[in-house]
Every structure is written in structure tokens, then in C-alpha cells.
């Protein structure tokens, strides 16, 4: 799986302060750690930056390049001028670039998609316009009728288009979990060659107590991979998540937890039901996986204490 490292993002107080002070120390450290832990590309989320976006994007691209070399970079801002400045700097430095992101909203699509085509960059295309469709069918329709036709009109190779069916938190929006899985399945079946797929994985656990976030993230990741996911914006420093990815990739069934995750992967891939007999419910770790799947499949209502009630 293609891993987009999410850790350099403006919502982090330390990143926000580092950008404000133009102190690259922490940013450089995070860039190196993410690459060392398996990230294939680094997302640089600088926020809207309406006043100084061009300067900040050029600065952060240069600092990360100085630290880790020509590692691919994802330019993450709603400031189109900053994206373009970042794309130009990436070209000058020999860095492969991605735009994060565009959508089916014409005001956004008609600016960012041509940029990607002009600079031979990849682009994350959100399956939404002004709003997020409630169903997989609605998201697939936007991809079929708006996003992919625009990419084809511009002559973009399908492997440069990363369709994102949008992951929303289980805390208040858990009905979207199955819809996102179904959208990924459809994205992979409707075109040949098919576009790539990606998600913002950590969104599934937004507003969830910290101690449960990794479990939700890594369990949903297994389900997403089984549905055909190609890449994800995620935290490469999450050791437990990384181990689950290894279990799936190597088909390692040497532990009970490994057997549970592989059973989950296989049932989602076959569009079957993950049933209680597929786990040892006397094992707390396997029981936690089973309960988490029930939440992610929208079979029981999410509550912060779902693992203990």
C-alpha cells in the first residue's frame, strides 16, 4: 500500500508554531521519522494561508527536501497560488508532487485539476461537490460524471488520479463507514485501467478518545484494503497499525489477533459477514476487534465506552 504520511499538518500546535517562527527543526524531524517508518510520500498541510501561502509552501518544500532528499510530497492547502508555487519548486528540485486535493465543485476542480495536468502531478479527487453525498452511489456518480471525465479531458493518466470516497468519524457519522467501503469497490470495478483510491484514514476516529483511535483506524484499514484501497493518508508512526498492515501483507496467521484480522480481510473481500465464530471472544484483543467491526459496519451505535459496555 502507498502510504501518505499525515504528521506534518497545521492542526498540530507544534507544526503551527514551527511555521509561524520559520523554525524547521521539528518539521525536519517528523519528515525523517515518517520516511524511516515506511511513508512513501509526505503530506505538507499548511492550512489556507491566504496571506503568506506561497512563501510558506516554498519554504516547507525546501526544508523537507533538504532533510530527506527528493521524496515525493503532497501539497495540502486550499490556496491555489500556494499549490502552484509548491509544484514549481518541486519541479525545480526534482520532486514528484501530488495535490491534496480537488473535488467535483467546479470552482475547485477547474483550477486544481489543470494544475496537476500541467505539472504532471498526481491529485487526490474528493467524491463530493459542495456537500458529501450520503451514499456510495452518490459518490460514485460524481466520480463517473465529473471527476474522471475532467481528468480524461486533460489527458491525465488514470494512475495520477486518486479518488477519495471520504471517511467520516464514527462519532456521529458512522453510517458513512459502509458507504465508503462500497464506493471503493465501485471505483475499482468501473474503469479499466481503474484510477487509484485513497482515504484520510484517521478521520474515522476523529472526536474519539485517544486510547481507542488506533484500534478503530487499523481495523477500518483492514476493511478498506479488502475493498480495494490503494493508499491512505495515515500516521506512519503508529506501531500497532504498522503491525496490522504487515499481518495482512504477509498473511501472518501465527497469532490469534492475526487470524482475526485475516478473517476480517477475507470476509470483507468476499462481501460476506464477519461473524462471532471468527474470533476467540475470550481473548480481549480479539473481542475488541469484533466490537470495533460492529461499529464500523454500523450494526451497533457508537459510544465512547463501546469496548466495555
VENCORKA-V245302 format. One record per helix or strand of 2 or more residues. SS is the DSSP state (H for helix, E for strand). FROM is the first residue (numbers start at 1). LEN is the number of residues. If there is no record, write none. Layout:
ss=SS from=FROM len=LEN
ss=SS from=FROM len=LEN
//
This chain:
ss=E from=2 len=4
ss=H from=13 len=9
ss=H from=25 len=12
ss=E from=41 len=5
ss=H from=53 len=16
ss=E from=72 len=5
ss=H from=80 len=14
ss=E from=97 len=7
ss=H from=106 len=13
ss=E from=122 len=5
ss=H from=136 len=18
ss=H from=158 len=3
ss=E from=161 len=4
ss=H from=170 len=4
ss=H from=176 len=15
ss=E from=196 len=2
ss=H from=201 len=5
ss=H from=210 len=18
ss=E from=231 len=4
ss=H from=239 len=12
ss=H from=256 len=14
ss=H from=276 len=3
ss=H from=284 len=13
//
